Amino acid sequence: QKKAKPNHLRILAVALGWAGAEAIVHYLIPLWIGARDIEFSWEYIEMGLLSNINILLHLSASTAVWLGMRNDLGPLGMSVVAITCTGQLILSAFGNHMKKSLALGFSSCSVLGMHFTIAISLFALVGINYTIYTKRTETTNSQQRW
């Protein structure tokens, strides 16, 4: 007999699988080839930090998609999901332009900091929305039992 997994475990599994696959494809091969050189380069540290930022982005994206599929989310929750998905699209579209802005005088740390700030704000936004949704459904389910 199969038991249903809690929703937060499903979201976490999808997000970590997605982020893990992206990390293997985008970061493992360059790290494996380039990091074995004798000279040290900060590029590989930045790649590791960007990989961790992408875990946050994938977690917030998978949570936003899961929340968007709920029928009982409400208009405020759906607007938060729409803002999160729009922020994800904007960040992915302008991510390459942020890297090209290094030529404009921004340091790579400041670009990485901007990327992190946007990612953590999207993660916090969808995390608060998920917490509100789960608290509301728990109280609704407990009231229906009585």
C-alpha positions in Angstrom: 0.0 0.0 0.0 1.4 3.4 -1.0 1.2 6.3 1.3 1.0 9.8 0.0 4.1 11.9 0.7 3.7 15.4 2.3 3.5 18.2 -0.2 6.6 19.9 1.0 8.7 16.8 0.3 7.3 16.6 -3.2 8.3 20.2 -3.8 11.7 19.7 -2.3 12.3 16.6 -4.4 11.4 18.3 -7.7 13.4 21.4 -6.9 16.5 19.5 -5.8 16.3 17.2 -8.8 16.0 20.1 -11.2 18.8 22.1 -9.6 21.0 19.0 -9.3 20.6 18.2 -13.0 21.4 21.8 -14.0 24.4 21.8 -11.7 25.8 18.6 -13.2 25.3 19.9 -16.8 26.4 23.5 -16.3 29.0 23.4 -13.6 30.4 20.0 -13.0 32.2 19.6 -16.3 33.9 23.0 -16.3 34.8 22.6 -12.7 36.2 19.1 -13.3 38.3 20.3 -16.2 39.4 23.7 -15.1 39.8 23.4 -11.3 42.5 20.8 -11.6 44.9 23.4 -13.0 47.8 24.6 -10.9 46.6 28.2 -10.8 43.7 29.3 -8.6 40.8 31.1 -10.2 37.9 32.9 -8.5 35.7 31.9 -11.4 35.1 28.4 -9.9 34.1 29.9 -6.5 31.6 32.1 -8.3 30.3 29.1 -10.2 29.7 27.3 -6.9 27.9 30.3 -5.4 25.8 30.7 -8.5 24.9 27.0 -8.3 23.6 27.6 -4.7 21.6 30.6 -5.8 20.0 28.5 -8.5 18.9 26.0 -5.9 16.9 28.8 -4.3 15.5 29.8 -7.6 14.4 26.3 -8.5 12.9 25.7 -5.1 10.9 28.9 -5.4 9.9 28.1 -9.0 8.7 24.6 -8.2 6.8 25.9 -5.1 5.2 28.7 -7.2 4.0 26.2 -9.8 2.6 23.9 -7.2 0.8 26.7 -5.5 -0.5 28.0 -8.9 -2.1 24.6 -9.5 -4.2 24.9 -6.2 -7.9 25.7 -6.8 -8.4 27.2 -3.3 -5.4 29.6 -3.2 -7.3 32.9 -3.4 -6.7 36.0 -5.5 -3.9 37.4 -3.3 -2.0 34.1 -3.4 -2.4 33.8 -7.1 -1.0 37.3 -7.6 2.0 36.4 -5.4 2.5 33.3 -7.6 2.2 35.5 -10.8 4.8 37.9 -9.4 7.1 35.1 -8.5 6.9 33.5 -11.9 7.3 36.9 -13.6 10.4 37.5 -11.4 11.8 34.1 -12.4 11.3 34.9 -16.1 12.9 38.4 -15.8 15.8 37.0 -13.8 16.5 34.3 -16.3 16.1 36.7 -19.2 18.4 39.3 -17.7 20.9 36.9 -16.1 23.1 36.9 -19.2 22.8 40.7 -19.4 23.9 41.0 -15.8 27.0 39.0 -16.6 27.7 41.3 -19.6 27.4 44.3 -17.3 30.9 43.4 -16.0 32.1 45.5 -19.0 30.2 48.5 -17.6 32.4 48.6 -14.5 30.4 46.4 -12.1 32.5 43.8 -10.3 31.5 40.1 -10.5 30.8 40.1 -6.8 28.2 42.9 -7.2 26.5 41.1 -10.1 26.4 37.9 -8.0 25.1 40.0 -5.0 22.3 41.4 -7.2 21.5 37.9 -8.4 21.4 36.6 -4.8 19.2 39.5 -3.6 16.6 38.9 -6.3 16.7 35.1 -5.7 16.3 35.4 -1.9 13.4 37.9 -2.3 11.6 35.5 -4.6 12.3 32.6 -2.3 11.0 34.6 0.7 7.9 35.7 -1.2 6.9 32.2 -2.3 7.8 30.8 1.1 5.5 33.2 2.9 2.7 32.4 0.5 3.3 28.6 1.0 3.2 29.0 4.8 0.0 31.0 4.6 -1.6 28.4 2.3 -0.6 25.4 4.5 -1.8 27.1 7.7 -5.1 27.9 6.1 -5.7 24.4 4.7 -4.7 22.9 8.1 -7.3 25.0 9.9 -9.9 24.2 7.3 -9.2 20.5 7.5 -9.3 20.5 11.3 -12.6 22.4 11.3 -14.1 19.8 8.9 -13.2 16.9 11.1 -15.3 18.3 14.0 
